[in-house]
Amino acid sequence: MAATPALDPNLVGFLKSSRPAADISLEADPIKASSILFPETTYTDAEKSDISQWLATAGHIGSPAEDKAKTAERLSSLNTYLASRTTVLGSKPSIADIALYHKLAPLVSSWSAEERTGEQGYHHIVRHVDFVQNAGVFGLKVDNKVTIDPDNVVFKIKPIDVKAEKEKKKKEQEAVSKGVVSASAPTASVTNPEGNEGKSKKEKARDAAQTVGEAAGAAAKKVIPEGAPQQKKEKKPKQPKPQKPAPVEKPLSPALIDLRVGHILKATTHPNADSLYVSTIACGDAPGTDNTSEYEGQVVRTVCSGLNGLIPLEEMQGRKIVAVCNLKPVTMRGIKSSAMVLAASPRLAEGEVDNHKGPVELVNPPADSKAGDRVFFEGWEGEPEAVLNPKKKIWETIQPGFTTTDDLSVGFDVSAVSQLAGEGETKKTGVAKLKTAAGLCTVSTLKGAVVR
């Protein structure tokens, strides 16, 4: 194992001026220093190793001993690495982020707008520097912050072209399949058929397939003796297709919405949208469920939420939330989002414009609840739809009834949904509380708020 690097004296001096309350000395190792700076954060052995490696990397950035080409290569690698991470550890803060900031801040200050956000610029390094100098989790008191204008972007990063990525994977799979077919035809020379020189890849592939077909045909002729009677295959009579029963239309109800407890395993900022977070959330799905993947041995959904700037990123980590799990997935700036996180915000007064400045509070399920636990409104129990049909606008019709009460519970106010409100035996009144088997779902402070 490589030796743990000593703290740079200049970094220690910077910490004493920007974090005077933290007692960091030259004798402290990087892990101890990180624990002093961020006492509520724990690090795995792999993360401890990463912190040491990043401190060593920070020591080389901007070094006079390096030529410009080497520095550019190092910055390019760092920019790519930060493209999908909020901090160098992903989302956890550490002294490595401050060490990089200490080295990068003077560089970024001297960069032109093209170097910062041009087509070949270091967008993600600039974002990281801005995050470290301003985020409350780092608590730095810096007199001369790097001036960063979020509106002065020379080249906007293009979102991922999902269609192009699928087409690329399809072509790769076809190429692999052709390779398998070629290997299974020992009687034909597929890899270099006669007269293949000078032909395009498409023509070569066509010739290869034709050669395999001819070889297969020759083999079949050897198996059937000449003059043997050919047996015709008997056509099976077509069976009438069974008629599908007409789908049963379920009555309108908040029970049609698949609400579950979700556990956020990690959350990062969206690489192509300043207002979005990208969260990896366990929702209790079975392996192989559509629009899920695997993370740290758990089946998870990727969820984009417009909470960046409204809820601190550190408050998104490792927490329980309530998720809407049967909305049709949507692609948000290149990333597919397969659920929605429920949050509360103040109800607008008549004529008031929503400026999306908050406050916003996440809906909290009971502390003892587990990922995948069913969440429902009392008196509205039922089986949710597998996927809500966007044309029927079930979510848009039901959601206006989602609210918070004076005791900070989340509830469904039936009077806010005209299709359900009224008189009669089948009609319901009042506010039904949102709950799991373990108890009620709540918010922290917002009363009479909108929940969506």
PyMOL commands that set and color helices and strands:
alter all, ss='L'
color gray80, all
select helices_A, chain A and resi 9-18+30-37+45-60+68-84+95-110+113-117+123-134+162-183+201-223+254-256+313-316+390-392+394-401+414-416
alter helices_A, ss='H'
color red, helices_A
select strands_A, chain A and resi 259-269+277-282+293-295+298-305+320-324+330-332+335-337+340-341+343-345+361-362+374-377+402-404+410-413+431-436+439-440+450-451
alter strands_A, ss='S'
color yellow, strands_A
deselect
rebuild
show_as cartoon
